Structures are given as structure tokens and as C-alpha cells.
């Protein structure tokens, strides 16, 4: 064990402290907020920035929606008074001081930990939006941190793919060759100029999203290294919770979440996957635990009263104030996309949606031509038939349009299903080895402990239960509906087959 017993536990370090979270109403932000409230009971206060104008209907609606989220169901049962420690403030990460007015002095004088989770993860966003949120947002958060009197750690959430154009993605940072003033003063540039800059500098990255996250990291290193304590966490593809707040908990459509949800409903019928490609998935609760643990070790490392082992001091720091952690699964425990599909297939029939479009299942292929044919025959053709009958009943036809949007999203997902990425995660390994037993139990970050069969079952079940909001009480009815659809489909396929056979026999008779 690397840490000595006299080291404080994670809850002890957070006790009496004020935490500031951006992106608290996002997928990761919600889980982080819930975890801090439930497992750090002596925390003083958590200030959550909601990115809206103060006292507008939208701000109040977001606040209410967040408090009513199922992510807090366990917390409300075990520690119902904990939510009183949450203070919501309105602001905007893309403006100076985050647009804070009446709460600025409070944040400036009381906050000890900042978790910057706010970001846009949409690959199709225009460069201006990506730079505004993922780069300018980082700048304004860091500038605010400079003004904080009690700041102990800024934890910035990036992505494991920020430098994905490298054959090996290490926990070092290769700064982008672009001036800081260009990164933050882009409003005066035309859209064409911004597009040109991004296309010229992003190198072999598949989209401007990864480039914008790399710029955010570069900005922190160039502009704030040595001025504030920074730790950068680079998670892989964030997926459903492994254990907390509930196994399989999920509430958004991003990345594989949408792929699983569409499969549960029987909408997705074709997936383009190359063999041997790993699914770099990281459960959201393990990412939240990594954020909390990383900030903790940043504090412990700086403490003059605690002696650290040589192993812990091997953390790969750019300098004494910046540490990078690749939050990814080690090669020895990764799961391939083809294995994911194989495990999930029977689970889609075990947990079918009560609003099935068709029986779950389909084709997984590494051939673009086959994938294209499957999209036409299994997606667009049936969708066109459905739209035809929908229009005939004077209702709005939307299936073909829906499939076009789905294919747009799946095209972005193909980056991860067709390309192999290699990572080093030495710093994550050191954090894992450095945890006290009690902290390792309460704040697990070791991804090698994941049982993929159990996890994927909880994932599929969780999509149905938490995202589609279909209770387990409806499962018997949903399974009956699935059985009827299977019979109907088998009958239709048999009829088409017999029709084709009849036409072939008739043609052969006529030709003779």
C-alpha cells in the first residue's frame, strides 16, 4: 500500500469545504454532484452553475428538472437533507467571471475545489460554438480561479481523444501551436476564417470537437500553469453507471447510450464495426470518482505535513501544477465492440421496450457496402412504408427523417467502432494503487474490476428503466408484444419468400 494510515480519507479532505461545479446539469455533472453529497457528508456547500440568465423561466425549469432527476432518488432516501447544501447560480462560462453578479464575491472568497465539467460534446457543432464553449469557457473558468482566495484544485474534464491523431495517447501534453489570444479572441473572426484555422491546425483529428478539447488543455498549460493548481482528467467514452447511484443509470442520448436505446426499441438494425476494435467505455460513476480522487491527491501531495512515497511522486506532471490522467480501461481488460454486440443481443430480447418499432436485432458488419445495403433495406425501406401509411391517415410522417438524424449520429460513432486507439494510463494506475482501502471501497476507480457481462445487462436494463422511463412492471406486456411482432415478421418473411418462389416458378414455365 502506498499511502500511510495517517493520511486523511477523501471525505475528511472535503469536509468543511465549498465546491463549485460547472455543467452540473449534465450527465457527468449530476453523478458527481450526487456522489459528493452522499459520500462526503461534511462538505460545506456545493455551488452549481446553470448556464442561463438569472431568474428566467428556463433557469428555474433547469433547476427544477435537476432536483427531480432520478439520480438523486437514493440520496433523498438515505440523506434527504443533503440537497439543502446545493446552491444554484445562473451564469455563462463563455463570459467574464462566468456572468456571475451577486454570487461572485461568495464564490471568490469561499470556493476550494472547482470541477469544470461544462462542455459541448456534439461533433457536428460549428467551430465558433466549439471554441466558445470548450476553449473560451475553459479560459473564463481559469480566470475566475485566479481570483479565488481558497482555491486548492481546478479539475478540468477533457477527453481521452484530445490528441487522438497520435499513434499512442500518453498522459503528456503536446501543446497546440496557436497563440492564446487567437484561442479566446475569435469573436471578431468570420466563420470562414475560423473554419480555415481549425481545418489547418487540427491535423489528423476526425473532427473539430477533439481539436477544441486539445486547445482547452493547451490554454491551461500555456496560460495558467504555475498560477493555479490544475489536474486534467481525460475520460474515454462515458457510459451508464456501473454501480452508483444505481447500476445502469443513464439519462442522455450521447454516444453508445443512443446506440443501446435505439437497439432496445428495435430501431437500429445495422452497425458498422471493424473486428478487433475496443470499446473504450468508462462508466460515469467511475469517472466521477476519478475526479473526486484526483483533486484529493492534488491536495495531499501539496501538504507539507504528509510524506508521500516515491511511487506517488512519479505522477506524470507537466510541471508542479499540472497533472494529466487518462481515465481509460487498461488494455488487459478492454472489451471489443463485437463482444459488446454479442452480449447485448439476448439482453435486447430480455428487456424489450414496450414501444417497439420492430423486433430488436440486426446486422453487424465491417463491410461498408453491406452496411449501406442494410441501411437501405432495414432502415429506409421500412421507414418509407411506415411514413406512407402515416400520411394516408393524415398524420405527420417522420420515420425517414428520424433515420437520417440517426445515421448522422452513428457516422460520428463510427470513429470509435472502426479505429483503434492506444493509451497509456500510468497516472491512473498510481491513483488506484495509492487509495486507502476505505476510499477504494467508497470511491472505486479501478476499471479492471468491471464484470462486462453484468455491466452490459445493467446497461440495457438501465436504458429501458431510466432513459426510456419504462418500469419493470411493463416487461411482461413488452415481451408479449415482442413475441407477436416476431410471429408477424416471420409470417411476412415467409409470405415474401413464397411470393418470390411462385414468381420464379412462373417465369421458368413461361420461358420453357
Residue pairs with C-beta under 8 A, 6 or more apart in sequence:
1 436
1 437
2 309
2 311
2 312
2 430
2 433
2 434
3 309
3 312
3 434
3 435
3 436
4 307
5 436
6 306
7 300
7 306
7 436
8 300
9 436
9 438
9 439
10 39
10 40
10 292
10 293
10 296
10 439
10 442
10 443
11 39
11 40
11 41
11 42
11 442
12 42
13 296
13 299
13 300
14 36
14 40
14 42
14 43
14 113
14 292
14 296
15 40
15 42
15 43
15 44
16 42
16 43
16 44
17 43
17 44
17 112
17 113
17 152
18 44
18 45
18 46
18 47
18 110
18 111
18 112
18 113
18 150
19 36
19 43
19 45
19 46
19 47
19 111
19 112
19 113
19 114
19 115
20 46
20 47
20 49
20 107
20 111
20 113
20 114
20 115
21 29
21 32
21 33
21 46
21 47
21 48
21 49
21 114
21 115
21 117
22 29
22 49
22 51
22 93
22 98
22 114
22 115
22 116
22 117
22 118
22 137
22 141
23 29
23 49
23 116
23 117
23 118
23 119
23 157
24 30
24 32
24 33
24 48
24 49
24 50
24 66
24 117
25 48
25 50
25 62
25 65
25 66
26 117
26 118
26 119
26 252
27 238
27 250
27 251
27 252
27 254
27 284
28 117
28 157
28 235
28 238
28 284
28 287
28 288
29 48
29 115
29 117
29 118
30 66
30 69
30 71
30 251
31 71
31 241
31 244
31 245
31 249
31 284
31 285
31 287
31 288
32 115
32 117
32 288
32 291
32 292
33 46
33 48
33 86
34 71
34 72
34 74
34 75
34 244
34 245
35 244
35 245
35 285
35 288
35 289
35 292
35 443
36 43
36 46
36 292
37 43
37 46
37 75
37 79
37 82
37 83
37 85
37 86
38 74
38 75
38 78
38 79
38 82
38 245
39 442
39 443
40 292
41 79
41 82
43 85
44 85
44 110
45 85
45 86
45 87
45 110
46 85
46 86
46 87
47 86
47 87
47 88
47 89
47 103
47 106
47 107
47 111
48 66
48 86
48 87
48 88
48 89
49 89
49 90
49 91
49 93
49 98
49 118
50 59
50 62
50 63
50 66
50 88
50 89
50 90
50 91
51 90
51 91
51 92
51 93
51 118
52 58
52 59
52 62
52 90
53 59
53 90
54 90
54 101
55 90
56 90
59 90
63 88
66 88
67 83
69 251
70 246
70 249
70 251
70 466
71 245
71 249
71 251
72 83
72 245
73 245
73 246
74 244
74 245
74 246
75 82
75 83
75 245
76 83
87 103
89 100
89 103
89 107
90 99
91 98
91 99
91 100
91 103
92 98
92 99
93 118
93 133
93 136
93 137
93 140
93 141
94 132
94 133
94 136
94 137
94 140
95 140
96 140
96 143
97 104
97 140
97 143
97 144
98 140
98 141
98 144
100 107
100 144
107 144
107 148
108 144
108 147
108 148
108 149
109 148
109 149
109 150
110 150
111 148
111 150
111 151
112 150
112 151
112 152
112 153
113 152
113 153
113 155
113 295
114 141
114 144
114 145
114 148
114 151
114 153
114 154
114 155
115 155
115 157
115 291
115 295
116 137
116 138
116 141
116 154
116 155
116 156
116 157
117 157
118 133
118 137
118 141
119 133
119 134
119 137
119 157
119 213
120 129
120 130
120 133
120 134
120 209
121 209
121 254
122 209
123 207
123 208
123 209
123 412
124 408
124 412
125 208
125 209
126 191
126 195
127 191
127 194
127 195
127 197
127 198
127 208
127 212
128 186
128 191
128 194
130 208
130 209
130 211
130 212
131 183
131 186
131 194
131 212
131 215
132 186
133 212
134 209
134 212
134 213
134 215
134 216
135 183
135 184
135 212
135 215
135 216
135 219
136 183
136 184
136 186
137 216
138 156
138 216
138 219
138 220
139 183
139 184
139 219
139 223
141 154
141 156
142 154
142 219
142 220
142 223
142 224
142 228
142 230
145 151
145 154
145 224
145 228
146 224
146 227
146 228
151 228
151 229
152 229
152 295
152 298
152 299
152 302
153 229
153 230
153 231
153 295
153 298
153 299
154 228
154 229
154 230
154 231
155 231
155 233
155 291
155 294
155 295
156 216
156 217
156 220
156 230
156 231
156 232
156 233
157 233
157 235
157 291
158 213
158 216
158 217
158 232
158 233
158 234
159 210
159 213
159 234
159 235
160 169
160 234
160 235
160 236
160 280
160 326
160 327
160 328
160 421
160 423
161 169
161 205
161 210
161 213
161 421
162 210
162 213
162 214
162 216
162 217
162 234
163 169
163 173
163 174
163 210
163 214
164 205
164 206
164 210
164 421
165 203
165 204
165 205
166 174
167 422
168 422
168 423
168 424
169 326
169 421
169 422
169 423
169 424
170 316
170 326
170 423
170 424
171 234
171 316
171 324
171 325
171 326
171 424
171 425
171 426
171 427
172 316
172 318
172 324
173 217
173 218
173 221
173 232
173 318
173 322
173 324
175 218
175 221
175 222
176 201
176 211
176 214
176 215
176 218
177 201
178 197
178 201
178 215
178 218
180 219
180 222
180 223
182 197
183 215
183 218
183 219
184 219
186 194
189 197
198 208
198 211
201 211
202 208
202 210
202 211
203 211
205 211
205 214
206 415
206 419
207 412
207 415
217 232
217 324
220 230
220 232
220 322
221 318
221 322
224 230
225 318
225 319
225 321
225 322
226 319
226 320
226 321
227 321
228 321
229 298
229 302
229 321
230 321
230 322
230 323
231 294
231 295
231 298
231 322
231 323
231 324
231 325
232 322
232 323
232 324
232 325
233 287
233 290
233 291
233 294
233 325
233 327
234 324
234 325
234 326
234 327
234 328
235 282
235 287
235 290
235 327
235 328
236 280
236 281
236 282
236 327
236 328
236 329
236 423
237 255
237 256
237 279
237 280
237 281
237 282
237 416
238 254
238 255
238 282
238 283
238 284
238 287
239 250
239 255
239 256
239 257
239 281
239 282
239 283
239 284
239 459
240 248
240 249
240 250
240 257
240 283
240 284
240 458
240 459
240 462
240 463
241 247
241 248
241 249
241 250
241 283
241 284
241 285
241 462
242 283
242 285
242 286
242 450
242 455
242 458
243 283
243 285
243 444
244 285
245 285
246 462
246 466
247 458
247 462
248 458
248 459
248 460
248 461
248 462
248 463
248 465
248 466
249 284
249 462
249 466
250 257
250 284
250 459
250 462
250 463
250 466
250 467
251 466
251 467
252 467
253 261
253 467
255 413
255 416
256 279
256 281
256 413
257 463
257 467
258 406
258 409
258 413
259 268
259 271
259 410
259 413
260 344
260 459
260 460
260 463
261 463
261 467
261 468
262 268
262 406
263 344
263 348
263 360
263 362
264 348
264 351
264 352
264 353
264 360
264 460
264 463
264 464
264 468
265 353
265 355
265 356
265 357
265 360
265 468
266 348
266 352
266 353
266 356
266 357
266 358
266 359
266 360
266 361
266 485
267 357
267 358
267 402
267 406
268 362
268 406
268 410
269 358
269 361
269 362
269 363
269 374
269 378
269 379
270 362
270 363
270 364
270 365
270 371
270 374
270 375
270 378
270 379
271 341
271 362
271 363
271 364
271 365
271 371
271 410
271 417
272 365
272 366
272 368
272 371
272 410
272 414
272 417
272 418
273 337
273 338
273 341
273 364
273 365
273 366
273 417
273 418
274 337
274 366
274 417
274 418
274 419
275 336
275 338
275 366
276 336
276 420
277 336
277 337
277 416
277 417
277 418
277 419
277 420
278 331
278 334
278 335
278 336
278 337
278 420
278 421
279 334
279 335
279 336
279 337
279 340
279 416
279 417
280 328
280 329
280 334
280 416
280 421
280 423
281 329
281 335
282 327
282 328
282 329
282 447
283 447
283 450
283 455
286 327
286 444
286 445
286 447
287 327
289 443
289 444
289 445
290 325
290 327
290 428
290 431
290 445
292 443
293 431
293 435
293 439
293 443
293 445
294 323
294 325
294 431
296 439
297 312
297 315
297 431
297 434
298 323
300 306
300 308
301 308
301 312
301 313
301 315
311 430
311 433
311 434
312 430
312 434
314 426
314 430
315 323
315 427
315 430
316 323
316 324
316 426
316 427
317 323
318 324
323 427
324 427
325 425
325 427
325 428
325 431
326 423
326 424
326 425
326 427
326 428
327 425
327 428
327 445
328 423
328 425
328 428
328 447
329 447
329 448
329 450
330 425
330 429
330 447
330 448
331 422
332 448
333 447
333 448
333 450
335 452
337 417
338 364
339 452
340 456
341 364
343 452
343 453
343 456
343 457
344 456
344 459
344 460
345 360
345 361
347 456
347 457
347 460
347 461
348 360
348 361
348 460
349 359
349 360
349 361
349 479
349 482
350 457
350 460
351 460
351 461
351 464
351 475
352 360
352 475
352 478
352 479
352 481
352 482
353 464
353 468
353 470
353 478
354 470
354 474
354 477
354 478
354 481
355 468
355 470
356 478
356 481
356 482
356 485
358 382
358 485
358 489
359 482
359 485
359 486
359 489
360 482
362 374
362 378
363 370
363 371
363 374
363 378
365 371
365 374
366 418
375 403
375 407
379 403
379 406
379 407
380 400
380 403
382 399
383 399
383 400
383 402
383 403
384 399
384 400
386 397
386 399
387 397
387 398
387 399
387 400
388 397
390 396
390 397
390 398
390 399
391 397
428 445
431 445
432 440
432 445
432 446
435 443
435 445
440 446
464 470
465 471
465 472
470 478
